[in-house]
Amino acid sequence: MTRIKRGYIARRRRTKLRLFASSFQGAHSRLMRERTMTQQRIRALVSARRDKKKRKRDFRRLWITRINAVIHETEVFYSYNRFIHNLYKKQLLLNRKILAQIALLNRSCLYTISNEIKK
Amino acid sequence: MATQAASFSGSLKKAVAGIKRINLDGLRWRVFDAKGQVLGRLASQISTVLQAKDKPTYCPNRDDGDICIVLNAKDIGITGRKLTDKYVGHLKERSLKDQMAKDPTEVIRKAVWRMLPTNNLRDDRDRKLRIFEGSEHPFGDKPLEPFVMPPRTVREMRPRARRAMIRAQKKAEQAENGGAEVKKGKKRAPSQV
């Protein structure tokens, strides 16, 4: 067998790891020999993958809370669920993201919408 | 402002404590009158306002709630027999009645504290809540805004309790009128302290 030096393969891998973990806090960006950096990199990647799916859920939650906040001020005993029910009854296709933006920026517009669909 | 502060008989220090730590810009000062309100329902409304869940700019990672002032804490209402039968905290043996005699603000504070989500913002939100026993408070100069509670759908009394109440009513009326009238009154209010 010919002799093979490993050369720069390991160094390249480690530099990549170091670059990835360079913004981590404390020992998580320094300790390569104790495997901390590798572990933190794995956790970071796992979180990123998982939260890409969670992000869609989180934002929808946020939009719903915001819409609910404004709808409660419209009138007594009116709430997000009734509002959405009326929306579906009138077959209005606005999604929650847009409704939340309207609630934020142009509240009177949202009041108009809710009055219209209540009829 | 000085005269208003002087008329407030109570621990001014405790009331104003920690106000500097709150970033007050743009927050409203909501005034809740606890007189005659049911404890839990009031507390849930307060916690909604404290979390800023009634604003379209709600953000779960930021504390943006309005400052809540609760007045007349000693006149809060409890339905049922909770005044004597409910214990504040489960290990300590102090019934609601004793707690109200001792420090009625603690009752509301605990109720709201437990309704807030348990995260790092809970302390900050609690700091925005000020509870006073009477109807005086040292914040007269701030732009106060009274909070209108949403109307309650009072639950109908359970049949047995209602029958008992009707019997008691009839007895009282008989004592007064001499038993001439028989009136069946429908009472739709919680038993207040």
Chai-1 contact restraints between the chains, C-beta under 6 A:
chainA,res_idxA,chainB,res_idxB,connection_type,confidence,min_distance_angstrom,max_distance_angstrom,comment,restraint_id
A,T65,B,Y58,contact,1.0,0.0,6.0,A-B,restraint_1
A,R66,B,P56,contact,1.0,0.0,6.0,A-B,restraint_2
A,R66,B,Y58,contact,1.0,0.0,6.0,A-B,restraint_3
A,A69,B,K53,contact,1.0,0.0,6.0,A-B,restraint_4
A,A69,B,D54,contact,1.0,0.0,6.0,A-B,restraint_5
A,A69,B,K55,contact,1.0,0.0,6.0,A-B,restraint_6
A,A69,B,P56,contact,1.0,0.0,6.0,A-B,restraint_7
A,A69,B,Y58,contact,1.0,0.0,6.0,A-B,restraint_8
A,V70,B,P56,contact,1.0,0.0,6.0,A-B,restraint_9
A,A103,B,P56,contact,1.0,0.0,6.0,A-B,restraint_10
A,L104,B,P56,contact,1.0,0.0,6.0,A-B,restraint_11
